[in-house]
Amino acid sequence: MLKVFESSHGHVRAQKVPTDASVLIEDNSEELNMVDATLFRFLVGMAIYLSQERVDIAFCVKEFA
């Protein structure tokens, strides 16, 4: 999942905490095109699947979704 994300959006920086306040900011970005929307749904689906076993990432996945 990380490789797919990084191929489209660049290197992901490591954090010691699972999230920060920036995930709570309202999203005013443009609507995704068809290809990017499909990729986003794919990544969200993978994250939801992973969060079933990784409770520590559940909040981040909820905000991501």
VOPAGU-2260 file (C-alpha; in pm, 1 decimal, decimal comma):
REM VOPAGU-2260
SITE   aa  ch    i         X         Y         Z
SITE  MET   A    0       0,0       0,0       0,0
SITE  LEU   A    1     283,3     237,1      87,0
SITE  LYS   A    2     455,8     178,6    -247,5
SITE  VAL   A    3     134,4     259,0    -437,2
SITE  PHE   A    4      80,0     576,0    -233,0
SITE  GLU   A    5     440,9     691,4    -265,5
SITE  SER   A    6     443,2     632,0    -641,9
SITE  SER   A    7     167,1     894,0    -677,3
SITE  HIS   A    8     237,9    1135,4    -393,0
SITE  GLY   A    9     607,4    1107,4    -302,5
SITE  HIS   A   10     795,4     981,8       1,9
SITE  VAL   A   11     601,4     944,1     327,3
SITE  ARG   A   12     768,1    1086,1     638,9
SITE  ALA   A   13     786,1     871,8     953,4
SITE  GLN   A   14     606,1     987,2    1267,3
SITE  LYS   A   15     613,8     858,0    1622,1
SITE  VAL   A   16     247,0     949,0    1677,8
SITE  PRO   A   17     -27,9     798,3    1461,8
SITE  THR   A   18    -179,3    1133,8    1365,4
SITE  ASP   A   19    -168,2    1506,5    1421,2
SITE  ALA   A   20    -418,5    1790,9    1411,8
SITE  SER   A   21    -380,8    1836,7    1034,9
SITE  VAL   A   22    -615,9    1541,9     967,2
SITE  LEU   A   23    -899,3    1738,2    1128,7
SITE  ILE   A   24    -874,6    2032,9     887,4
SITE  GLU   A   25   -1159,7    2064,3     636,6
SITE  ASP   A   26   -1065,3    1934,9     290,6
SITE  ASN   A   27   -1110,3    2207,8      29,6
SITE  SER   A   28    -915,7    2031,8    -245,0
SITE  GLU   A   29   -1044,5    1977,1    -597,2
SITE  GLU   A   30   -1247,7    1667,6    -681,0
SITE  LEU   A   31   -1032,5    1373,9    -793,6
SITE  ASN   A   32   -1034,9    1257,0   -1153,4
SITE  MET   A   33   -1159,1     904,0   -1229,1
SITE  VAL   A   34    -814,3     738,8   -1209,5
SITE  ASP   A   35    -715,5     908,4    -884,2
SITE  ALA   A   36   -1056,9     841,5    -727,4
SITE  THR   A   37   -1023,8     471,2    -810,1
SITE  LEU   A   38    -674,6     462,2    -659,3
SITE  PHE   A   39    -798,7     645,1    -348,1
SITE  ARG   A   40   -1084,9     396,7    -297,3
SITE  PHE   A   41    -841,4     108,6    -344,6
SITE  LEU   A   42    -605,4     249,6     -80,2
SITE  VAL   A   43    -889,0     323,0     163,9
SITE  GLY   A   44   -1013,7     -33,0     121,9
SITE  MET   A   45    -668,1    -170,2     196,1
SITE  ALA   A   46    -638,2      55,4     501,1
SITE  ILE   A   47    -978,8     -53,4     635,0
SITE  TYR   A   48    -878,4    -417,1     592,1
SITE  LEU   A   49    -549,7    -356,9     777,1
SITE  SER   A   50    -716,8    -162,9    1058,9
SITE  GLN   A   51    -913,3    -472,6    1161,6
SITE  GLU   A   52    -589,5    -618,5    1297,2
SITE  ARG   A   53    -408,0    -291,8    1373,9
SITE  VAL   A   54    -632,3    -110,2    1621,5
SITE  ASP   A   55    -362,5     156,6    1665,5
SITE  ILE   A   56    -429,4     287,8    1312,5
SITE  ALA   A   57    -811,8     275,9    1327,8
SITE  PHE   A   58    -858,4     649,2    1394,0
SITE  CYS   A   59    -625,7     749,8    1111,1
SITE  VAL   A   60    -800,8     514,1     872,0
SITE  LYS   A   61   -1139,5     656,3     971,5
SITE  GLU   A   62   -1017,1    1009,7     898,5
SITE  PHE   A   63    -852,7     895,1     574,5
SITE  ALA   A   64   -1178,0     732,6     462,1
